[in-house]
Amino acid sequence: MSIFDFLKGEFIDVIHWTDDSRDRLVWRFERHGHAIKYGAKLTVREGQAAVFIHEGQLADVFTPGLYMLETNNMPVMTTLQHWDHGFKSPFMSEIYFVATTRFTDLKWGTKNPIILRDPEFGPVRVRAFGTYSIRVKDPAKFLVEIVGTDGEFTMDEISFQIRNIIVQEFSRVIASSGIPVLDMAANTSDLGKLIATEISPALDAYGLSLPELYIENISLPPAVEKALDKRTSMGLAGDLGAYTQYSAAEAMTSAATQPGGGMGAGIGAGMGMAMGAQMARGPWGAMPAAASPNLGAAPMTQTAPSAVPPPPPPVEHVWHIAKAGETFGPFSKADMGRKAASGELTRETHVWTAGQDGWMKAEDVTELAQLFTVLPPPPPPGV
């Protein structure tokens, strides 16, 4: 190698960084085997910052622009000036490039469900997930607090910590917000802004900011969602009759898809037709002509089934008796019969039962008057 090539390798004229990885936050300019020349050009592009470390201490932060490293605190570190060190500079000077652009489409989500008190459903568990973006706001603080001496720092190395902070603040805000679960979908934008504001102090300590946080979905446990779906289906059905017809049609469809679907479909069809005919009948069992299956025939009248269920048993009355300004009872009809036989109940005794308009004499009550005619009257004279 010629002396010209040697000198060309020893001097660095331009220091810069280009990156297309989309996940690298910090990159250290490598200086192993060469030195930073006094008067070298430092190029910092938009979306970057350069942090100069001299002898282990943070010396300066360069924002986007072109710089000449000519200040007195910039060491002259060419190996040509340090023969006694074997062409090795004794100065420890480094330049770290920090990406200050937004890192977008980062994912967050609740690992475990959050328990909160809903004003409508009571205690419920919810899960949530979404996306966020992050940006380095203070390169010097970020380098000191997070990166350290790491020569290549990526977003993956800090995303887990940021996700933990987001989930912690989301759990606290959502549990204390008092917003009903059914109304959270309409408030996700405001919740995202509120959570981002609450997270800002914690990220400021790292030299980071959270420009955006989006809540894509807040979900309930499967059992609660199933109950809500059923409630919604009943609301859409309108009245019970329409819902019953809808259920019968669903049963027919489900039966047809099962093994032996022909038989299941036939049974389901019979049930559906019987249910439809039962609902179409009037209160006396007659089917309107328009609902008759035979559209070309004369109107048909459906006779009542031969097996008519018996009517419910009559309700037995119980009675109260009034004597000397006091009320006694209640007594069943059998009790009243015994009292009539013993003389405690006479025709002049005042009695009352539910549905009766005031107190009445026992002889004026048809049901009780029979109690006084149990014994046969005396035979007529001359017989």
Secondary structure, 3 states (H helix, E strand, C coil): CCHHHHHHHHCCCEECCCCCCCCEEEEECCCCCCCCCCCCEEEECCCEEEEEEECCEEEEEECCEEEECCCCCCCCCCHHHCHHHCCCCCCCEEEEEEECCCEEEEEEECCCCEEEEECCCEEEEEEEEEEEEEEECCHHHHHHHHHCCCCEEECHHHHHHHHHHHHHHHHHHHHHCCCCHHHHHHHHHHHHHHHHHHHHHHHHCCCEEEEEEEEEEEECCHHHHHHHHHHHHHHHHCCHHHHHHHHHHHHHHHHHHCCCHHHHHHHHHHHHHHHHHHHHCCCCCCCCHHHCCCCCCCCCCCCCCCCCCCCCCCCCCCEEEEECCEEEEEECHHHHHHHHHHCCCCCCCEEECCCCCCCEEHHHCHHHHHHHHCCCCCCCCCC
